[in-house]
Amino acid sequence: MPDSQRHDETDVILAATGGMPALDTEMDVDAETEIEMAATKKLGIMGWLAIGWLALILVMAIIPGIFPFGELGERDIEALRNDEGVSIAHPFGFDSRGSDLATRVIYGCRASVIVSVGSILFGLVIGGILGLMSGYFRGRLDSVIVNVFNVMLAIPALVLALTLATVFASGDNVSYTRRLVVVTLAIGIVSVPILGRITRASTLTWSEREFVIAAKAMGARSHRIIIREVLPNVLPAMFSITLLGMAIAIITEGGLAVIGVGIPAELNTPSWGNLIATGRSQMLLGAPNQIVGPALFIFFTVLSLNYLGDVVRARFDVRESVL
Amino acid sequence: MAKRTIRRIEAAPDADTSQPLLAVEDVRTSFNTAAGRVKAVDGVSFTLERGKTLGIVGESGSGKSVLSRSLLGLLPGRNVEKTGSVKLEGKELIGLSEEALREHWGIDMAMVFQDPMTSLNPVTKIGKQITESLRFHLHMPKDEAKETALALLQSVGIPSPAQRLKEYPHQLSGGMRQRIVIAIALACGPKLLFADEPTTALDVTVQAQILDLLQNLQEERFMSVVLVTHDLGVVAGRAHDIAVMYGGRLVEKAPTKQLFAEMKHPYTEALLESIPKLNHASHTRLAVIPGRPPNLIHPPAGCNFAPRCNYAQDRCLVEEPALTADTPGHEFACFFPVGSDEGRQALAANVAAGKSAAGTPVSLPARAHT
């Protein structure tokens, strides 16, 4: 039978079945717009506010100098002497050294962002690789990795981070950079099993799908299947837990600072955590404003991250149910 | 219609065309489970010539899918025992490492899966899913791979292929997706295609289209196809040979016409009986096969089908019939084959007794009325 004729026949069949394919495509387009709508609807005002806030924090972390407050390390002895409180020019007031707290909070963004993003990236890379391998290959490798995760999870996160930070970055002659790195890594190591388990769970379900076997049947290698077939499907789950993880990392940094092993509260090295740690002692001495600034920053940042994490998760849940 | 030739199968100069493309001998696959050893495939042998289609038919749980995956080597490594011999163009596949099998997967043999909803990666564009294996196996440059993908989509009858390449699987209907799956499987021009119930997840009109497509492509490319299905109707006009599987074994194997004209095994007969006919009176009860497929951990001592068989005699319960041929090419495993004197006597005796030797109630089959 000549090719063209065969084609005509197919067309006739398509026409006879009431143009099924065309109808189907229409439905799929509808389903797609539904997804889009669900996503934008879910983001809402809160979502945009959260994104806006996080963007602002990012700008503060990168170029803190553009905000109309003082320079880092400046001390206003006059203000200290007059026991000046909160004003429009100094919305968070001064600390006990006479530095403008708004300035310190803004400059403190950098340390907090480095710690939260850095630690979760570390956890994501290590935990992600371990989780993907353990979920895809299963067997003995899986048992070993899962057991390691379980052991790590059995130790309270703060205690583990505290121990690591104390061992590797305590003492007076430890540089600021080293402390920053150690705190980041400490929180990062703590986050490895959390992110790893989520990745593994998601990998387990996706690895069972037929398209993974299909890829194997086409002669793809394991690493290729993991990267090309499994990882893109696992990423949404990883992304949503990443946002939540960053929120936890920020809080943990604060916790470490309050205990006294975080980033030291020098004049030039503010972080939200150590600002709270320093301000804490002043709270009952008539200056509660000292912790309000950094606390508010932590509060809104964590809230934004949690909210966006939920939005991301909800969005991908929708997509899966439509699929 | 502009059509690219996509690596056709040509016998390499030194290839021995006298031997069959696929020779399967006594393949046994069993799974070790907590409940015991499941003999999912229990001594299957057949050969498949170039350019021919073999239909493997059987009900759920008869080992069809496990058989096709065993032949390809796609079963998970743990808790699986596989013995026997699978020769592709004379080359033994069983015992090869995954590394070595990879040289055959996609290039020499490929597979079309049952459910097009799950056998495409939902987050990768169609185009990339097709070109990937072209670029990886055949080392095609990007442009050429894309052109080949276009030609492939055209050859599987997908309208406006250029646009489809940029779309995601969820934007296509089930039938279109299955065409894509077929295009991917055919990308590197395999000599042997396994189609594991390729139309089960599709509605009936689309089923016919997909099966016709497979048949056309097979003729066009002179490819061998193993078509696995539970529906005798699917393989009826399309397979050259049909192998009927039951409880992990082949119970009958014959050229299609012969199988339908003079089936020998009671199971084949029962399968055919269970298909409703157009000329049945309205409200005719569907003929069912009583009972359920055998427990493959503790299979029956004799013939696997004996407990459900209308013809079963005492001998069937203790002795296992071997697969033998009476006419060349028509093999079956039964002591009392349908249409033979022994068979007629066995059935008559069971009808008279009202039950078979296994105790299954027997009434006159619908066919006997007409």
Contacts between the chains, C-beta under 8 A, distances in Angstrom:
chain1	res1	chain2	res2	distance
A	3	B	1	6.2
A	3	B	3	7.7
A	4	B	1	6.8
A	6	B	216	6.6
A	7	B	1	7.7
A	7	B	157	7.2
A	10	B	157	5.3
A	10	B	209	6.8
A	13	B	205	7.3
A	13	B	208	7.8
A	13	B	209	6.2
A	17	B	205	4.7
A	20	B	173	7.2
A	20	B	175	7.5
A	20	B	205	7.1
A	20	B	206	7.4
A	21	B	159	7.4
A	21	B	173	5.7
A	21	B	175	6.8
A	21	B	176	6.3
A	24	B	172	7.7
A	24	B	173	3.3
A	24	B	174	7.8
A	24	B	175	8.0
A	24	B	176	7.5
A	25	B	171	7.2
A	25	B	172	7.4
A	25	B	173	6.8
A	28	B	170	6.5
A	28	B	171	5.0
A	28	B	172	7.0
A	28	B	173	7.2
A	29	B	171	7.4
A	31	B	170	7.4
A	32	B	170	7.5
A	32	B	171	6.9
A	138	B	78	7.9
A	139	B	78	6.2
A	209	B	118	5.2
A	209	B	119	7.9
A	210	B	113	4.8
A	210	B	114	7.4
A	210	B	115	6.1
A	210	B	118	4.4
A	210	B	119	4.0
A	211	B	118	6.4
A	211	B	119	5.0
A	211	B	120	5.4
A	211	B	121	4.7
A	213	B	74	6.2
A	213	B	113	7.2
A	213	B	119	7.9
A	214	B	111	7.0
A	214	B	113	5.7
A	214	B	119	4.8
A	214	B	120	7.9
A	214	B	181	7.3
A	214	B	184	7.4
A	215	B	121	7.7
A	216	B	74	6.5
A	216	B	105	7.2
A	217	B	72	6.3
A	217	B	74	5.8
A	217	B	105	5.6
A	217	B	106	6.9
A	217	B	110	6.4
A	217	B	111	4.5
A	217	B	185	8.0
A	218	B	105	6.2
A	218	B	106	3.9
A	218	B	110	6.6
A	218	B	132	7.9
A	218	B	133	4.7
A	218	B	137	8.0
A	218	B	184	6.9
A	218	B	185	7.6
A	218	B	187	7.8
A	218	B	188	7.8
A	219	B	102	4.7
A	219	B	103	7.4
A	219	B	104	7.7
A	219	B	105	3.7
A	219	B	106	3.8
A	219	B	107	6.6
A	219	B	133	7.0
A	219	B	136	7.5
A	219	B	137	6.3
A	220	B	132	7.7
A	220	B	133	7.6
A	220	B	136	7.1
A	221	B	102	7.0
A	224	B	136	7.7
A	228	B	121	7.8
A	228	B	124	7.3
A	228	B	132	7.2
A	229	B	121	5.4
A	229	B	124	7.7
A	232	B	121	7.3
A	232	B	123	4.3
A	232	B	124	6.6
A	233	B	121	7.3
A	233	B	122	6.9
A	233	B	123	5.6
A	322	B	170	7.4
A	323	B	122	5.7
A	323	B	170	5.5
